[in-house]
C-alpha cells in the first residue's frame, strides 16, 4: 500500500527534496542550491499568495495565509516594497534562510540555505524515526512534520515506522484526530499505511459509516480504499448488497 502513497500523496504534494551535498567533517548538515519564488493564490478558496521552494526539480509551496506561525516572517518580508529582501523560516527540523529581490509586493525570487537542527534529529532517532539526511529534514520543515505529530499518531495507535511515514502523514494531514475519528467510524486500521492511503483517496469517517449502514461493516482498510478509488458510494454499496441478498 505504501506504493499508493508515494504515487498519489507525496508526488501530488511535491514535498520531496533533493539529496544533500557532502558536508565538511563536523559541520552542521546543510542544503544549498534551493530557490524560492512567489505564486499567486491557488484558486481553492485561498486568497493569499504562496511561497514556492524549489530544489533540483522538486518543489513545495507554503501558504502565506497565517496558518503556520513560523512562516509569518516570510509573509511580512515578501509583502514589502521592491528591493532586496531576506527572511528566515525557523522550524523544529531546522532553519531555512533566504535572500533575494522583490520586483513589487509579493513578486520576487531568490535563493535559500537550509541548516538542520541536531536536537530535532536526535529526538527523531530516539523515536526510531532517524532521517536519511538533511533532505528529509527540509521536507519535514516544508510539510510541518514534528515530534508532536509523531507522538500523537503513536498514542492514537499508529506509530510511524520511519521518517518517510512521518513526512507523508504531515503532507497528507493525517492527524491523530483523523485516526481516532476513522477508528470510531468504525474502521480497522492495521498500520500508518492504512491511514495514509485513506487520506490520499479522500476516505473520511462519514464514508466509512455509509458503507457500514449499507451492510459493509467488516471491511479492511484496503477494501474501503479500493471502493473509494472506484467511486463506490454508500447508496451503490447498499444496492449491491440488496442484489446479492436476492440471489
LOTOR-308101 format. One line per 2 residues: their letters; for each residue x, y, z of N, C-alpha, C. Coordinates in nm, 4 decimals, m for minus. Example, Ala and Ser with C-alpha at 12.3 -4.5 7.8 and 13.67 -1.06 7.14 Angstrom:
<rs>
AS) 1.3190/m0.5690/0.7800/1.2300/m0.4500/0.7800/1.3200/m0.3300/0.7800 ~ 1.2850/m0.2250/0.7080/1.3670/m0.1060/0.7140/1.2900/0.0030/0.7870
</rs>
This chain:
<rs>
XX) 0.0819/m0.1206/0.0000/0.0000/0.0000/0.0000/0.0859/0.1265/0.0000 ~ 0.2121/0.1148/0.0464/0.2971/0.2329/0.0504/0.3238/0.2872/m0.0890
XX) 0.3268/0.2013/m0.1912/0.3440/0.2494/m0.3290/0.2334/0.3453/m0.3664 ~ 0.1120/0.3151/m0.3223/m0.0009/0.4049/m0.3479/0.0243/0.5412/m0.2879
XX) 0.0795/0.5442/m0.1669/0.1033/0.6720/m0.1014/0.2059/0.7539/m0.1773 ~ 0.3136/0.6897/m0.2173/0.4191/0.7627/m0.2865/0.3679/0.8230/m0.4160
XX) 0.2870/0.7463/m0.4875/0.2439/0.7913/m0.6196/0.1288/0.8894/m0.6145 ~ 0.0439/0.8820/m0.5122/m0.0720/0.9701/m0.5081/m0.0588/1.0834/m0.4086
XX) 0.0087/1.0574/m0.2970/0.0155/1.1564/m0.1921/0.1343/1.2493/m0.2032 ~ 0.2537/1.1975/m0.1765/0.3718/1.2826/m0.1768/0.4019/1.3369/m0.3152
XX) 0.3826/1.2555/m0.4182/0.4072/1.3058/m0.5530/0.3138/1.4205/m0.5842 ~ 0.1892/1.4076/m0.5427/0.0909/1.5118/m0.5682/0.1295/1.6404/m0.4971
XX) 0.1801/1.6312/m0.3770/0.2124/1.7493/m0.2989/0.3519/1.8023/m0.3250 ~ 0.4333/1.7267/m0.3994/0.5699/1.7677/m0.4355/0.6502/1.8111/m0.3139
XX) 0.6469/1.7309/m0.2101/0.7136/1.7685/m0.0868/0.8516/1.7086/m0.0719 ~ 0.8961/1.6299/m0.1659/1.0279/1.5693/m0.1551/1.1344/1.6640/m0.2080
XX) 1.2554/1.6550/m0.1538/1.3636/1.7423/m0.1935/1.4830/1.6594/m0.2353 ~ 1.5815/1.7255/m0.2944/1.6963/1.6537/m0.3481/1.7904/1.6069/m0.2394
XX) 1.8797/1.5163/m0.2760/1.9763/1.4645/m0.1796/2.0736/1.5736/m0.1378 ~ 2.1222/1.5624/m0.0159/2.2117/1.6642/0.0383/2.3511/1.6525/m0.0197
XX) 2.4201/1.7676/m0.0419/2.5585/1.7624/m0.0837/2.6478/1.7176/0.0306 ~ 2.7696/1.6776/m0.0023/2.8633/1.6367/0.1007/2.8959/1.7548/0.1908
XX) 2.9078/1.7281/0.3215/2.9364/1.8317/0.4191/3.0766/1.8112/0.4764 ~ 3.1455/1.9203/0.5115/3.2746/1.9066/0.5775/3.2588/1.8321/0.7093
XX) 3.3631/1.7589/0.7474/3.3576/1.6834/0.8722/3.3280/1.7769/0.9883 ~ 3.2305/1.7401/1.0722/3.1971/1.8181/1.1897/3.1024/1.9329/1.1642
XX) 3.0705/1.9600/1.0394/2.9820/2.0718/1.0085/2.8369/2.0327/1.0298 ~ 2.7534/2.1303/1.0667/2.6102/2.1051/1.0796/2.5543/2.0731/0.9413
XX) 2.4690/1.9720/0.9294/2.4129/1.9356/0.7988/2.3374/2.0518/0.7366 ~ 2.3677/2.0820/0.6107/2.3017/2.1924/0.5412/2.2666/2.1503/0.3986
XX) 2.1751/2.2251/0.3390/2.1402/2.2117/0.1986/2.1498/2.3484/0.1339 ~ 2.2052/2.3514/0.0141/2.2111/2.4754/m0.0630/2.1440/2.4511/m0.1984
XX) 2.1633/2.5423/m0.2915/2.1016/2.5304/m0.4241/1.9503/2.5174/m0.4142 ~ 1.8923/2.5933/m0.3235/1.7471/2.5983/m0.3070/1.7000/2.7352/m0.3562
XX) 1.5965/2.7372/m0.4363/1.5427/2.8617/m0.4908/1.4017/2.8862/m0.4367 ~ 1.3654/3.0141/m0.4285/1.2285/3.0490/m0.3909/1.1709/3.1479/m0.4908
XX) 1.0396/3.1448/m0.5063/0.9663/3.2482/m0.5772/0.8248/3.2507/m0.5216 ~ 0.7419/3.3360/m0.5763/0.6077/3.3570/m0.5222/0.5045/3.3223/m0.6280
XX) 0.4060/3.2431/m0.5882/0.2978/3.2041/m0.6771/0.1694/3.2756/m0.6359 ~ 0.0793/3.2971/m0.7301/m0.0490/3.3602/m0.6961/m0.1355/3.2653/m0.6146
XX) m0.2479/3.3114/m0.5601/m0.3404/3.2224/m0.4886/m0.3778/3.1026/m0.5758 ~ m0.4038/2.9886/m0.5108/m0.4251/2.8656/m0.5867/m0.5680/2.8472/m0.6367
XX) m0.6587/2.9361/m0.6006/m0.7951/2.9271/m0.6508/m0.8814/2.8269/m0.5782 ~ m0.8295/2.7644/m0.4715/m0.9082/2.6669/m0.3956/m0.9636/2.7277/m0.2674
XX) m0.9989/2.8518/m0.2739/m1.0563/2.9179/m0.1577/m0.9603/3.0126/m0.0890 ~ m0.8305/2.9949/m0.1120/m0.7340/3.0853/m0.0522/m0.7170/3.2109/m0.1362
XX) m0.6961/3.3231/m0.0696/m0.6789/3.4484/m0.1430/m0.5431/3.5118/m0.1171 ~ m0.4500/3.4330/m0.0631/m0.3153/3.4810/m0.0357/m0.2159/3.4133/m0.1293
XX) m0.1077/3.4839/m0.1656/m0.0048/3.4210/m0.2492/0.0644/3.3093/m0.1741 ~ 0.1461/3.2313/m0.2473/0.2156/3.1173/m0.1886/0.3650/3.1273/m0.2163
XX) 0.4433/3.0879/m0.1185/0.5890/3.0835/m0.1323/0.6274/2.9459/m0.1851 ~ 0.6944/2.9438/m0.3016/0.7374/2.8169/m0.3586/0.8857/2.7957/m0.3309
XX) 0.9178/2.6765/m0.2819/1.0564/2.6376/m0.2535/1.0928/2.5266/m0.3511 ~ 1.2014/2.5474/m0.4286/1.2407/2.4508/m0.5315/1.3827/2.4031/m0.5079
XX) 1.4042/2.2734/m0.5358/1.5371/2.2155/m0.5228/1.5491/2.1002/m0.6206 ~ 1.6363/2.1129/m0.7193/1.6669/2.0058/m0.8144/1.5417/1.9414/m0.8734
XX) 1.4478/2.0228/m0.9201/1.3303/1.9711/m0.9877/1.2136/1.9417/m0.8971 ~ 1.2350/1.9344/m0.7650/1.1265/1.9148/m0.6704/1.0813/2.0499/m0.6176
XX) 0.9557/2.0586/m0.5796/0.9096/2.1857/m0.5241/0.7963/2.1637/m0.4261 ~ 0.7799/2.2605/m0.3375/0.6705/2.2594/m0.2424/0.6272/2.4035/m0.2218
XX) 0.5022/2.4229/m0.1855/0.4532/2.5582/m0.1614/0.4125/2.5738/m0.0156 ~ 0.4382/2.6928/0.0376/0.3979/2.7277/0.1730/0.2955/2.8399/0.1634
XX) 0.1807/2.8196/0.2242/0.0756/2.9213/0.2202/0.1171/3.0430/0.3022 ~ 0.0958/3.1608/0.2466/0.1243/3.2857/0.3179/m0.0060/3.3413/0.3738
XX) m0.0804/3.2542/0.4425/m0.2132/3.2909/0.4908/m0.2232/3.2956/0.6424 ~ m0.1091/3.2845/0.7105/m0.1104/3.2897/0.8563/m0.1397/3.1583/0.9239
XX) m0.1559/3.0506/0.8462/m0.1902/2.9214/0.9059/m0.0722/2.8585/0.9794 ~ 0.0495/2.8970/0.9443/0.1679/2.8460/1.0118/0.2486/2.9635/1.0667
XX) 0.2554/2.9781/1.1995/0.3236/3.0941/1.2588/0.4678/3.1109/1.2138 ~ 0.5390/2.9988/1.1911/0.6801/3.0104/1.1538/0.7003/3.0709/1.0154
XX) 0.5939/3.0769/0.9346/0.6042/3.1349/0.8000/0.5742/3.2846/0.8011 ~ 0.5295/3.3370/0.9154/0.4941/3.4793/0.9243/0.6091/3.5728/0.8867
XX) 0.7355/3.5465/0.9293/0.8443/3.6364/0.8874/0.8572/3.6455/0.7358 ~ 0.8359/3.5340/0.6661/0.8396/3.5369/0.5197/0.7241/3.6186/0.4649
XX) 0.6066/3.6013/0.5203/0.4898/3.6766/0.4736/0.5132/3.8263/0.4871 ~ 0.5671/3.8680/0.6025/0.5917/4.0113/0.6240/0.6966/4.0636/0.5267
XX) 0.8049/3.9894/0.5092/0.9132/4.0353/0.4218/0.8667/4.0442/0.2767 ~ 0.7904/3.9467/0.2319/0.7518/3.9411/0.0913/0.6393/4.0379/0.0568
XX) 0.5752/4.0942/0.1576/0.4713/4.1935/0.1317/0.5257/4.3359/0.1378 ~ 0.6596/4.3473/0.1425/0.7215/4.4792/0.1497/0.7432/4.5434/0.0129
XX) 0.8204/4.6507/0.0132/0.8458/4.7267/m0.1096/0.9512/4.6582/m0.1949 ~ 0.9618/4.7020/m0.3198/1.0601/4.6464/m0.4122/1.2016/4.6662/m0.3592
XX) 1.2894/4.5703/m0.3890/1.4276/4.5795/m0.3463/1.4754/4.4500/m0.2835 ~ 1.5928/4.4564/m0.2202/1.6490/4.3372/m0.1562/1.5601/4.2907/m0.0416
XX) 1.5558/4.1591/m0.0230/1.4711/4.1031/0.0821/1.5418/3.9836/0.1444 ~ 1.5173/3.9630/0.2728/1.5727/3.8470/0.3434/1.4707/3.8016/0.4469
XX) 1.4604/3.6709/0.4649/1.3686/3.6176/0.5657/1.4171/3.4800/0.6081 ~ 1.3686/3.4361/0.7236/1.4048/3.3052/0.7786/1.2778/3.2338/0.8224
XX) 1.2743/3.1037/0.8003/1.1655/3.0197/0.8483/1.2266/2.9189/0.9450 ~ 1.1979/2.9367/1.0736/1.2547/2.8508/1.1781/1.1510/2.7478/1.2202
XX) 1.1896/2.6214/1.2181/1.1006/2.5086/1.2466/1.1762/2.4108/1.3339 ~ 1.1044/2.3158/1.3957/1.1732/2.2117/1.4730/1.2836/2.1456/1.3920
XX) 1.2587/2.1235/1.2636/1.3533/2.0484/1.1805/1.4776/2.1279/1.1457 ~ 1.4706/2.2603/1.1496/1.5844/2.3431/1.1124/1.5397/2.4801/1.0654
XX) 1.6326/2.5531/1.0052/1.6050/2.6899/0.9628/1.6345/2.7068/0.8146 ~ 1.5392/2.7657/0.7446/1.5532/2.7990/0.6034/1.5781/2.9489/0.5943
XX) 1.6998/2.9864/0.5557/1.7388/3.1272/0.5451/1.7432/3.1668/0.3987 ~ 1.6666/3.2686/0.3611/1.6508/3.3054/0.2211/1.6834/3.4527/0.1972
XX) 1.7386/3.4804/0.0806/1.7633/3.6169/0.0355/1.7166/3.6281/m0.1092 ~ 1.7000/3.7505/m0.1551/1.6591/3.7710/m0.2936/1.6135/3.9136/m0.3162
XX) 1.5300/3.9322/m0.4181/1.4814/4.0655/m0.4513/1.3327/4.0592/m0.4850 ~ 1.2636/4.1648/m0.4461/1.1238/4.1826/m0.4831/1.1149/4.2830/m0.5976
XX) 1.0416/4.2459/m0.7032/1.0131/4.3423/m0.8102/0.9027/4.4364/m0.7646 ~ 0.8017/4.3776/m0.7021/0.6934/4.4519/m0.6372/0.6489/4.3680/m0.5184
XX) 0.5499/4.4151/m0.4478/0.4955/4.3399/m0.3351/0.4507/4.2009/m0.3817 ~ 0.4964/4.0974/m0.3092/0.4616/3.9583/m0.3398/0.4976/3.9170/m0.4829
XX) 0.6092/3.9680/m0.5308/0.6590/3.9297/m0.6632/0.8107/3.9377/m0.6619 ~ 0.8739/3.8223/m0.6514/1.0194/3.8208/m0.6474/1.0723/3.6792/m0.6458
XX) 1.2054/3.6678/m0.6320/1.2668/3.5353/m0.6226/1.4027/3.5491/m0.5579 ~ 1.4644/3.4335/m0.5320/1.5954/3.4353/m0.4688/1.6405/3.2952/m0.4345
XX) 1.7305/3.2851/m0.3397/1.7891/3.1561/m0.3035/1.7829/3.1359/m0.1534 ~ 1.7964/3.0093/m0.1119/1.7867/2.9746/0.0298/1.8972/2.8761/0.0682
XX) 1.9197/2.8706/0.1970/2.0110/2.7727/0.2556/1.9409/2.7121/0.3766 ~ 1.9406/2.5795/0.3851/1.8746/2.5112/0.4957/1.9785/2.4512/0.5890
XX) 1.9669/2.4828/0.7178/2.0520/2.4238/0.8213/1.9636/2.3422/0.9146 ~ 1.9912/2.2134/0.9257/1.9073/2.1258/1.0072/1.9350/2.1475/1.1562
XX) 1.8442/2.0968/1.2385/1.8521/2.1111/1.3833/1.8942/1.9776/1.4450 ~ 2.0171/1.9670/1.4950/2.0646/1.8391/1.5507/1.9792/1.7885/1.6668
XX) 1.9234/1.8801/1.7470/1.8398/1.8376/1.8599/1.7150/1.7654/1.8103 ~ 1.6535/1.8196/1.7056/1.5361/1.7561/1.6471/1.5728/1.6212/1.5860
XX) 1.6873/1.6157/1.5218/1.7317/1.4907/1.4598/1.7515/1.3823/1.5658 ~ 1.8087/1.4213/1.6796/1.8266/1.3244/1.7884/1.6916/1.2796/1.8445
XX) 1.5965/1.3738/1.8540/1.4630/1.3387/1.9041/1.3949/1.2380/1.8111 ~ 1.4135/1.2552/1.6812/1.3583/1.1581/1.5870/1.4256/1.0229/1.6037
XX) 1.5566/1.0246/1.6182/1.6299/0.8988/1.6347/1.5841/0.8244/1.7598 ~ 1.5578/0.8989/1.8676/1.5092/0.8372/1.9906/1.3751/0.7673/1.9691
XX) 1.3002/0.8115/1.8703/1.1695/0.7537/1.8400/1.1768/0.6492/1.7291 ~ 1.2978/0.6173/1.6862/1.3140/0.5208/1.5782/1.2789/0.5772/1.4424
XX) 1.2879/0.7093/1.4266/1.2492/0.7768/1.3025/1.3656/0.8552/1.2434 ~ 1.4847/0.7991/1.2502/1.6037/0.8710/1.2038/1.5881/0.9165/1.0590
XX) 1.6068/1.0465/1.0323/1.6000/1.0945/0.8939/1.7192/1.0448/0.8145 ~ 1.7017/1.0342/0.6842/1.8096/0.9851/0.5989/1.9137/1.0931/0.5698
XX) 1.8847/1.2167/0.6037/1.9791/1.3251/0.5808/1.9077/1.4586/0.5823 ~ 1.9801/1.5668/0.5510/1.9188/1.6996/0.5504/1.7982/1.7111/0.4578
XX) 1.7952/1.6340/0.3502/1.6813/1.6418/0.2592/1.5522/1.5996/0.3280 ~ 1.5586/1.4941/0.4122/1.4417/1.4544/0.4902/1.4000/1.5665/0.5848
XX) 1.4962/1.6296/0.6474/1.4662/1.7339/0.7452/1.4072/1.8576/0.6778 ~ 1.4562/1.8930/0.5602/1.3959/2.0039/0.4870/1.2519/1.9700/0.4497
XX) 1.2292/1.8473/0.4061/1.0922/1.8055/0.3750/1.0032/1.8187/0.4981 ~ 1.0567/1.7868/0.6153/0.9779/1.7991/0.7380/0.9430/1.9439/0.7676
XX) 1.0356/2.0349/0.7423/1.0031/2.1766/0.7572/0.8908/2.2163/0.6618 ~ 0.9015/2.1740/0.5367/0.8057/2.2169/0.4352/0.6649/2.1658/0.4633
XX) 0.6536/2.0437/0.5153/0.5196/1.9877/0.5390/0.4774/1.9968/0.6849 ~ 0.5627/2.0535/0.7699/0.5347/2.0709/0.9131/0.5236/1.9377/0.9859
XX) 0.6216/1.8516/0.9656/0.6312/1.7261/1.0400/0.7051/1.7532/1.1711 ~ 0.6469/1.7141/1.2828/0.7017/1.7448/1.4144/0.7023/1.6214/1.5041
XX) 0.7730/1.6326/1.6159/0.7696/1.5242/1.7138/0.6311/1.5138/1.7775 ~ 0.5606/1.6262/1.7896/0.4245/1.6213/1.8433/0.3346/1.5342/1.7549
XX) 0.3499/1.5475/1.6229/0.2709/1.4651/1.5315/0.3085/1.3181/1.5475 ~ 0.4383/1.2899/1.5534/0.4838/1.1521/1.5699/0.4283/1.0911/1.6983
XX) 0.4362/1.1669/1.8077/0.3887/1.1154/1.9361/0.2368/1.0996/1.9370 ~ 0.1659/1.1953/1.8752/0.0204/1.1876/1.8713/m0.0284/1.0675/1.7926
XX) 0.0359/1.0403/1.6791/m0.0014/0.9231/1.5998/0.0270/0.7937/1.6762 ~ 0.1389/0.7927/1.7486/0.1733/0.6748/1.8283/0.0686/0.6514/1.9359
XX) 0.0275/0.7586/2.0042/m0.0756/0.7438/2.1082/m0.2087/0.6994/2.0483 ~ m0.2342/0.7399/1.9241/m0.3590/0.7002/1.8566/m0.3524/0.5573/1.8064
XX) m0.2359/0.4923/1.8216/m0.2233/0.3516/1.7858/m0.1611/0.3253/1.6510 ~ m0.1119/0.4292/1.5831/m0.0498/0.4109/1.4510/0.0869/0.4772/1.4506
XX) 0.1835/0.4092/1.5065/0.3186/0.4650/1.5136/0.3821/0.4692/1.3750 ~ 0.4380/0.5832/1.3342/0.5123/0.5870/1.2075/0.6304/0.4908/1.2129
XX) 0.6533/0.4195/1.1040/0.7623/0.3230/1.1004/0.8973/0.3867/1.0731 ~ 0.8973/0.4980/1.0003/1.0231/0.5628/0.9644/0.9960/0.7092/0.9330
XX) 1.1028/0.7823/0.8983/1.0877/0.9259/0.8724/0.9975/0.9518/0.7519 ~ 0.9993/0.8611/0.6549/0.9130/0.8777/0.5384/0.7661/0.8743/0.5764
XX) 0.7300/0.7875/0.6716/0.5916/0.7828/0.7192/0.5519/0.9142/0.7851 ~ 0.6418/0.9718/0.8630/0.6109/1.0980/0.9311/0.5934/1.2103/0.8293
XX) 0.6803/1.2151/0.7294/0.6683/1.3164/0.6245/0.5358/1.2998/0.5502 ~ 0.5027/1.1760/0.5165/0.3781/1.1500/0.4448/0.2575/1.1903/0.5280
XX) 0.2598/1.1576/0.6571/0.1471/1.1925/0.7440/0.1274/1.3437/0.7507 ~ 0.2369/1.4179/0.7627/0.2252/1.5636/0.7675/0.1787/1.6195/0.6339
XX) 0.2331/1.5690/0.5249/0.1974/1.6188/0.3922/0.0506/1.5943/0.3606 ~ m0.0020/1.4807/0.4044/m0.1404/1.4445/0.3748/m0.2377/1.4856/0.4854
XX) m0.1856/1.5504/0.5896/m0.2683/1.5946/0.7022/m0.3364/1.4763/0.7718 ~ m0.2602/1.3707/0.7910/m0.3070/1.2582/0.8716/m0.2746/1.2914/1.0168
XX) m0.3729/1.3393/1.0882/m0.3554/1.3829/1.2262/m0.4039/1.2750/1.3225 ~ m0.3653/1.2838/1.4498/m0.4199/1.1892/1.5485/m0.5723/1.1946/1.5546
XX) m0.6306/1.3143/1.5405/m0.7766/1.3266/1.5436/m0.8395/1.2518/1.4265 ~ m0.7785/1.2623/1.3090/m0.8296/1.1909/1.1914/m0.8260/1.0398/1.2148
XX) m0.7167/0.9915/1.2723/m0.7035/0.8479/1.3008/m0.8104/0.8037/1.4003 ~ m0.8277/0.8806/1.5076/m0.9275/0.8442/1.6086/m1.0677/0.8444/1.5487
XX) m1.0978/0.9434/1.4642/m1.2308/0.9507/1.4025/m1.2567/0.8312/1.3104 ~ m1.1563/0.7897/1.2347/m1.1727/0.6720/1.1497/m1.2002/0.5479/1.2341
XX) m1.1263/0.5325/1.3433/m1.1452/0.4151/1.4282/m1.2842/0.4124/1.4908 ~ m1.3373/0.5310/1.5214/m1.4708/0.5363/1.5811/m1.5799/0.5127/1.4782
XX) m1.5471/0.5162/1.3496/m1.6482/0.5119/1.2429/m1.7395/0.3887/1.2427 ~ m1.6970/0.2624/1.2615/m1.5610/0.2189/1.2967/m1.4867/0.1669/1.1741
XX) m1.3535/0.1725/1.1853/m1.2683/0.1227/1.0785/m1.1470/0.0548/1.1404 ~ m1.1076/m0.0567/1.0808/m0.9910/m0.1296/1.1300/m0.8657/m0.0763/1.0602
XX) m0.7775/m0.0149/1.1370/m0.6525/0.0393/1.0837/m0.5375/m0.0431/1.1397 ~ m0.4698/m0.1153/1.0532/m0.3622/m0.2016/1.0991/m0.2274/m0.1337/1.1094
XX) m0.2083/m0.0258/1.0316/m0.0790/0.0415/1.0292/m0.0974/0.1849/0.9810 ~ 0.0079/0.2635/0.9931/0.0036/0.4014/0.9456/m0.0229/0.4052/0.7955
XX) 0.0221/0.3037/0.7220/m0.0032/0.2997/0.5777/m0.1529/0.3023/0.5472 ~ m0.2331/0.2346/0.6311/m0.3778/0.2336/0.6091/m0.4347/0.3756/0.6171
XX) m0.3930/0.4501/0.7191/m0.4434/0.5867/0.7354/m0.3942/0.6774/0.6227 ~ m0.2700/0.6601/0.5797/m0.2170/0.7401/0.4700/m0.2949/0.7146/0.3419
XX) m0.3237/0.5887/0.3147/m0.3991/0.5551/0.1944/m0.5399/0.6131/0.2011 ~ m0.6017/0.6067/0.3186/m0.7362/0.6631/0.3348/m0.7364/0.8122/0.3054
XX) m0.6431/0.8848/0.3621/m0.6382/1.0301/0.3407/m0.6074/1.0626/0.1958 ~ m0.5157/0.9878/0.1339/m0.4786/1.0140/m0.0050/m0.5975/0.9972/m0.0987
XX) m0.6867/0.9034/m0.0674/m0.8028/0.8767/m0.1524/m0.9282/0.9498/m0.1065 ~ m0.9184/1.0284/0.0002/m1.0338/1.1057/0.0453/m1.1333/1.0282/0.1289
XX) m1.0899/0.9199/0.1922/m1.1787/0.8446/0.2808/m1.1924/0.9202/0.4129 ~ m1.3168/0.9476/0.4527/m1.3409/1.0116/0.5814/m1.4357/0.9249/0.6641
XX) m1.4544/0.9581/0.7920/m1.5418/0.8746/0.8763/m1.6839/0.8624/0.8210 ~ m1.7357/0.9674/0.7600/m1.8716/0.9618/0.7054/m1.8820/0.8552/0.5965
XX) m1.7786/0.8425/0.5144/m1.7807/0.7414/0.4090/m1.7798/0.6011/0.4681 ~ m1.7000/0.5813/0.5727/m1.6950/0.4506/0.6386/m1.8322/0.4173/0.6967
XX) m1.8983/0.5165/0.7578/m2.0313/0.4925/0.8154/m2.1334/0.4612/0.7059 ~ m2.1205/0.5270/0.5893/m2.2104/0.4979/0.4770/m2.2003/0.3513/0.4370
XX) m2.0787/0.3018/0.4249/m2.0593/0.1621/0.3859/m2.1127/0.0677/0.4927 ~ m2.0891/0.1031/0.6194/m2.1377/0.0185/0.7286/m2.2903/0.0128/0.7281
XX) m2.3547/0.1271/0.7035/m2.5005/0.1321/0.7002/m2.5556/0.0502/0.5840 ~ m2.4762/0.0351/0.4786/m2.5185/m0.0427/0.3627/m2.4921/m0.1916/0.3814
XX) m2.4392/m0.2290/0.4969/m2.4146/m0.3696/0.5253/m2.2699/m0.4114/0.5156 ~ m2.1828/m0.3187/0.4791/m2.0402/m0.3489/0.4672/m1.9689/m0.2939/0.5905
XX) m1.9849/m0.3658/0.7014/m1.9327/m0.3161/0.8287/m1.8128/m0.3966/0.8782 ~ m1.7594/m0.4835/0.7930/m1.6444/m0.5645/0.8348/m1.5356/m0.5631/0.7267
XX) m1.5182/m0.4482/0.6624/m1.4201/m0.4366/0.5547/m1.2844/m0.3962/0.6095 ~ m1.1798/m0.4402/0.5431/m1.0455/m0.3946/0.5777/m1.0239/m0.2545/0.5228
XX) m0.9219/m0.1884/0.5732/m0.8893/m0.0553/0.5214/m0.8590/m0.0622/0.3728 ~ m0.7906/m0.1683/0.3301/m0.7575/m0.1831/0.1886/m0.8836/m0.1960/0.1039
XX) m0.9846/m0.2684/0.1548/m1.1107/m0.2824/0.0824/m1.1815/m0.1468/0.0686 ~ m1.1836/m0.0713/0.1768/m1.2527/0.0576/0.1758/m1.1818/0.1546/0.0819
XX) m1.0490/0.1554/0.0849/m0.9735/0.2419/m0.0060/m1.0021/0.2032/m0.1511 ~ m1.0064/0.0736/m0.1789/m1.0340/0.0286/m0.3154/m1.1726/0.0721/m0.3600
XX) m1.2722/0.0644/m0.2716/m1.4077/0.1061/m0.3060/m1.4136/0.2566/m0.3309 ~ m1.3422/0.3332/m0.2491/m1.3378/0.4785/m0.2694/m1.2704/0.5124/m0.4014
XX) m1.1635/0.4404/m0.4347/m1.0924/0.4662/m0.5606/m1.1819/0.4406/m0.6804 ~ m1.2776/0.3477/m0.6655/m1.3701/0.3148/m0.7743/m1.4984/0.3977/m0.7670
XX) m1.5012/0.4983/m0.6772/m1.6179/0.5865/m0.6609/m1.7435/0.5100/m0.6206 ~ m1.7258/0.4060/m0.5406/m1.8407/0.3326/m0.4876/m1.9026/0.4147/m0.3750
XX) m2.0258/0.4577/m0.3928/m2.0952/0.5361/m0.2909/m2.1680/0.4444/m0.1940 ~ m2.2141/0.5022/m0.0833/m2.2914/0.4249/0.0112/m2.4192/0.3720/m0.0507
XX) m2.4834/0.4530/m0.1345/m2.6070/0.4094/m0.1995/m2.5806/0.2922/m0.2941 ~ m2.4733/0.3030/m0.3722/m2.4398/0.1944/m0.4647/m2.4050/0.0671/m0.3877
XX) m2.3317/0.0826/m0.2769/m2.2965/m0.0334/m0.1947/m2.4222/m0.0993/m0.1385 ~ m2.5212/m0.0189/m0.0990/m2.6459/m0.0742/m0.0472/m2.7189/m0.1545/m0.1547
XX) m2.7234/m0.1004/m0.2759/m2.7915/m0.1715/m0.3846/m2.7180/m0.3010/m0.4208 ~ m2.5863/m0.2983/m0.4160/m2.5105/m0.4210/m0.4408/m2.5417/m0.5259/m0.3364
XX) m2.5489/m0.4816/m0.2120/m2.5760/m0.5737/m0.1021/m2.7167/m0.6325/m0.1153 ~ m2.8123/m0.5470/m0.1513/m2.9503/m0.5942/m0.1669/m2.9616/m0.6915/m0.2839
XX) m2.8903/m0.6620/m0.3918/m2.8928/m0.7515/m0.5082/m2.8346/m0.8877/m0.4728 ~ m2.7298/m0.8880/m0.3931/m2.6689/m1.0132/m0.3512/m2.7617/m1.0936/m0.2610
XX) m2.8399/m1.0242/m0.1775/m2.9299/m1.0931/m0.0858/m3.0467/m1.1585/m0.1589 ~ m3.0857/m1.1034/m0.2759/m3.1982/m1.1581/m0.3503/m3.1607/m1.2838/m0.4281
X) m3.0316/m1.3078/m0.4462/m2.9911/m1.4245/m0.5237/m3.0128/m1.5542/m0.4472
</rs>
